[in-house]
């Protein structure tokens, strides 16, 4: 940091120069740059350039120069932001109004606005007399000044509010989602295609919309959310009266709101309820179509290797994914040892089982590692 005065704040910036950049803030609150590898100072014009141009400051005024230092626009604006090589948003020092100029200083958007920001595309969000609208890069009004709050565009769309209702528009002002909701919140799918959805609120209830406004889950639930492990199969988490429900946006199946929660798998769903101590004390197996496959009071139900280890009336056994019994419920304990092998406790002794219920013999002693009989563990 030789040659710089004042305190410093280090950070990494990724510009177009190819340098690994460090930023240094001087006591005058101006920013200086250096190469993190060599420590050599770097020219601000090069680092901050946009399309070969750079905003420079002269006292409290701003202008545009080339990276070589040639002045293209004299320092006469109270603020200046380069958007591209052909556009800069400027603020007139005399009127404090915003407009836009090109790199030659020609006015392309008149200085008529209280604020001006880029949408991220080919238009600008402008405000006038307390309302927001959209103008193009030549100053033509694309959307009249109808919105009370500034539309903040991301990926070509923005949530807007008017008359107490919200909706979504694109950069040209076209309606993507009508202004019919009390609140909209954009959420993205985790992983995969990271598709965009919106939770939509109407009164006290929530629903789910596609990015184009298609109703995927109607607004009649207390809460709506998506999680990666369930949404990969189309399941959306919803709540009603403090009960957990599931809605599948691909098949249209809705699971009733009478459970405490769900464990969702590709071809089967385990539903459960909570007991007085906050523990899972009752389980039911459901098909992906919502059909109840079991009705007995199971107190354990864990999916593994394509089947379920369950507990009923104090004894353990296994179920197929259609709810039929595979290993009879006569063991004190049952744990999976692989895709085709179970270890069980029967009459106080550990034994091995096949997933069809066939008993192979006692498991090895925990101290010696050997079975108490000549029957070996299968596969060893």
JODAGI-V141359 format. One record per residue. N is the residue number from 0. RES is the residue in one small letter. PHI is phi in degrees with one decimal (999 if undefined). Layout:
n=<N | N>
res=<RES | RES>
phi=<PHI | PHI>
This chain:
n=<0 | 1 | 2 | 3 | 4 | 5 | 6 | 7 | 8 | 9 | 10 | 11 | 12 | 13 | 14 | 15 | 16 | 17 | 18 | 19 | 20 | 21 | 22 | 23 | 24 | 25 | 26 | 27 | 28 | 29 | 30 | 31 | 32 | 33 | 34 | 35 | 36 | 37 | 38 | 39 | 40 | 41 | 42 | 43 | 44 | 45 | 46 | 47 | 48 | 49 | 50 | 51 | 52 | 53 | 54 | 55 | 56 | 57 | 58 | 59 | 60 | 61 | 62 | 63 | 64 | 65 | 66 | 67 | 68 | 69 | 70 | 71 | 72 | 73 | 74 | 75 | 76 | 77 | 78 | 79 | 80 | 81 | 82 | 83 | 84 | 85 | 86 | 87 | 88 | 89 | 90 | 91 | 92 | 93 | 94 | 95 | 96 | 97 | 98 | 99 | 100 | 101 | 102 | 103 | 104 | 105 | 106 | 107 | 108 | 109 | 110 | 111 | 112 | 113 | 114 | 115 | 116 | 117 | 118 | 119 | 120 | 121 | 122 | 123 | 124 | 125 | 126 | 127 | 128 | 129 | 130 | 131 | 132 | 133 | 134 | 135 | 136 | 137 | 138 | 139 | 140 | 141 | 142 | 143 | 144 | 145 | 146 | 147 | 148 | 149 | 150 | 151 | 152 | 153 | 154 | 155 | 156 | 157 | 158 | 159 | 160 | 161 | 162 | 163 | 164 | 165 | 166 | 167 | 168 | 169 | 170 | 171 | 172 | 173 | 174 | 175 | 176 | 177 | 178 | 179 | 180 | 181 | 182 | 183 | 184 | 185 | 186 | 187 | 188 | 189 | 190 | 191 | 192 | 193 | 194 | 195 | 196 | 197 | 198 | 199 | 200 | 201 | 202 | 203 | 204 | 205 | 206 | 207 | 208 | 209 | 210 | 211 | 212 | 213 | 214 | 215 | 216 | 217 | 218 | 219 | 220 | 221 | 222 | 223 | 224 | 225 | 226 | 227 | 228 | 229 | 230 | 231 | 232 | 233 | 234 | 235 | 236 | 237 | 238 | 239 | 240 | 241 | 242 | 243 | 244 | 245 | 246 | 247 | 248 | 249 | 250 | 251 | 252 | 253 | 254 | 255 | 256 | 257 | 258 | 259 | 260 | 261 | 262 | 263 | 264 | 265 | 266 | 267 | 268 | 269 | 270 | 271 | 272 | 273 | 274 | 275 | 276 | 277 | 278 | 279 | 280 | 281 | 282 | 283 | 284 | 285 | 286 | 287 | 288 | 289 | 290 | 291 | 292 | 293 | 294 | 295 | 296 | 297 | 298 | 299 | 300 | 301 | 302 | 303 | 304 | 305 | 306 | 307 | 308 | 309 | 310 | 311 | 312 | 313 | 314 | 315 | 316 | 317 | 318 | 319 | 320 | 321 | 322 | 323 | 324 | 325 | 326 | 327 | 328 | 329 | 330 | 331 | 332 | 333 | 334 | 335 | 336 | 337 | 338 | 339 | 340 | 341 | 342 | 343 | 344 | 345 | 346 | 347 | 348 | 349 | 350 | 351 | 352 | 353 | 354 | 355 | 356 | 357 | 358 | 359 | 360 | 361 | 362 | 363 | 364 | 365 | 366 | 367 | 368 | 369 | 370 | 371 | 372 | 373 | 374 | 375 | 376 | 377 | 378 | 379>
res=<x | x | x | x | x | x | x | x | x | x | x | x | x | x | x | x | x | x | x | x | x | x | x | x | x | x | x | x | x | x | x | x | x | x | x | x | x | x | x | x | x | x | x | x | x | x | x | x | x | x | x | x | x | x | x | x | x | x | x | x | x | x | x | x | x | x | x | x | x | x | x | x | x | x | x | x | x | x | x | x | x | x | x | x | x | x | x | x | x | x | x | x | x | x | x | x | x | x | x | x | x | x | x | x | x | x | x | x | x | x | x | x | x | x | x | x | x | x | x | x | x | x | x | x | x | x | x | x | x | x | x | x | x | x | x | x | x | x | x | x | x | x | x | x | x | x | x | x | x | x | x | x | x | x | x | x | x | x | x | x | x | x | x | x | x | x | x | x | x | x | x | x | x | x | x | x | x | x | x | x | x | x | x | x | x | x | x | x | x | x | x | x | x | x | x | x | x | x | x | x | x | x | x | x | x | x | x | x | x | x | x | x | x | x | x | x | x | x | x | x | x | x | x | x | x | x | x | x | x | x | x | x | x | x | x | x | x | x | x | x | x | x | x | x | x | x | x | x | x | x | x | x | x | x | x | x | x | x | x | x | x | x | x | x | x | x | x | x | x | x | x | x | x | x | x | x | x | x | x | x | x | x | x | x | x | x | x | x | x | x | x | x | x | x | x | x | x | x | x | x | x | x | x | x | x | x | x | x | x | x | x | x | x | x | x | x | x | x | x | x | x | x | x | x | x | x | x | x | x | x | x | x | x | x | x | x | x | x | x | x | x | x | x | x | x | x | x | x | x | x | x | x | x | x | x | x | x | x | x | x | x | x | x | x | x | x | x | x | x | x | x | x | x | x | x | x | x | x | x | x>
phi=<999 | -59.0 | 98.1 | -106.7 | -111.0 | 89.9 | -78.0 | -134.0 | -131.6 | -94.2 | -159.8 | -113.2 | -118.0 | -117.3 | -96.9 | -89.4 | -83.7 | 89.7 | -80.2 | -94.5 | -94.3 | -113.6 | -109.6 | -126.6 | -100.6 | -86.1 | -65.0 | -86.6 | 64.6 | -93.6 | -101.7 | -122.0 | -127.5 | -152.1 | -81.0 | -63.3 | -84.3 | -103.2 | 82.9 | -73.9 | -62.4 | -120.5 | -69.9 | -57.3 | -60.7 | -73.0 | -68.2 | -94.1 | -65.7 | -124.2 | 59.9 | 90.5 | -121.0 | -141.7 | -84.5 | -116.1 | -117.7 | -131.2 | 59.2 | -107.2 | -122.4 | -128.5 | -142.7 | -122.7 | -134.9 | -81.4 | -66.3 | -85.3 | 97.5 | -77.3 | -74.8 | -103.1 | -129.2 | -59.0 | -75.6 | -132.8 | -106.9 | -80.3 | -154.9 | -154.0 | -131.3 | -76.5 | -94.5 | -156.9 | -67.0 | -116.2 | -149.7 | -138.6 | -88.0 | -127.4 | -121.4 | -67.6 | -67.4 | -84.8 | -103.3 | 62.4 | -93.6 | -99.7 | -154.9 | -138.3 | -127.5 | -98.0 | -68.2 | -94.0 | 90.2 | -75.3 | -76.0 | -109.7 | -125.5 | -60.4 | -83.7 | -119.6 | -118.5 | -77.2 | -156.1 | -153.7 | -137.4 | -78.7 | -80.0 | 106.1 | -120.2 | -106.1 | -130.0 | -126.6 | -88.7 | -123.1 | -122.9 | -153.7 | 54.6 | 81.4 | -125.4 | -112.2 | -145.7 | -129.5 | -123.4 | -86.5 | -75.1 | -112.4 | 90.7 | -73.1 | -73.3 | -92.8 | -127.8 | -66.4 | -83.6 | -116.7 | -100.4 | -77.4 | -112.8 | -68.9 | -68.9 | -107.0 | -83.2 | -146.6 | 54.8 | 81.8 | -144.1 | -147.0 | -81.9 | -124.8 | -126.3 | -156.3 | 60.8 | 81.0 | -119.2 | -119.6 | -154.5 | -132.3 | -124.6 | -97.4 | -67.2 | -95.5 | 86.4 | -69.9 | -77.9 | -95.8 | -131.1 | -62.4 | -76.8 | -130.2 | -121.0 | -79.9 | -158.5 | -130.2 | -136.6 | -76.0 | -133.0 | -111.2 | -59.3 | -83.7 | 74.1 | 59.0 | -78.4 | 50.5 | -67.3 | -92.1 | -134.4 | -130.4 | -81.8 | -117.1 | -109.7 | -127.5 | 61.5 | -87.5 | -113.5 | -122.3 | -141.9 | -132.0 | -119.3 | -73.2 | -65.4 | -102.7 | 94.9 | -66.2 | -75.7 | -94.6 | -130.9 | -63.7 | -78.8 | -140.9 | -116.1 | -72.8 | -155.7 | -136.1 | -153.4 | -125.9 | -130.8 | -59.1 | -67.2 | -99.8 | -69.0 | -61.7 | -109.5 | 92.0 | -85.3 | -114.2 | -81.0 | -135.0 | -130.3 | -145.9 | 53.0 | 66.3 | -109.1 | -84.7 | -133.2 | -133.9 | -128.7 | -99.9 | -78.6 | -94.2 | -103.6 | 82.2 | -73.2 | -119.4 | -92.6 | -63.0 | -88.1 | -127.3 | -114.9 | -84.1 | 177.8 | -139.9 | -114.2 | -100.0 | -124.0 | -59.9 | -118.6 | -160.6 | -131.2 | -104.6 | -102.2 | -145.3 | -123.9 | -94.4 | -88.2 | -65.1 | -90.0 | 83.8 | -97.4 | -69.0 | -125.0 | -155.2 | -127.4 | -140.2 | -94.3 | -122.8 | -78.8 | -70.3 | -92.8 | 90.5 | -76.5 | -72.0 | -99.5 | -135.7 | -135.1 | -76.8 | -81.2 | -69.1 | -109.7 | -152.2 | -161.1 | -119.0 | -84.2 | -157.6 | 52.9 | 88.7 | -141.9 | -125.9 | -89.3 | -131.3 | -133.5 | -141.6 | 53.0 | 82.4 | -125.8 | -106.7 | -160.4 | -131.3 | -123.8 | -76.6 | -69.5 | -93.8 | 90.9 | -79.2 | -74.0 | -111.9 | -105.0 | -60.6 | -85.8 | -138.4 | -108.9 | -73.7 | -148.8 | -151.3 | -138.0 | -75.8 | -113.1 | 153.9 | -67.4 | -123.0 | -139.3 | -124.8 | -113.4 | -125.9 | -115.5 | -134.6 | 53.4 | 81.2 | -121.0 | -81.9 | -132.9 | -97.1 | -132.4 | -81.1 | -71.2 | -91.7 | 98.2 | -66.2 | -87.5 | -93.7 | 142.6 | -63.5 | -76.9 | -60.3 | -65.0 | -63.7 | -89.2 | -95.4 | 80.1 | -114.6 | -73.8 | -80.5 | -127.9 | -83.0 | -79.8 | -86.4 | -64.5 | -60.0 | 89.6 | -108.7>
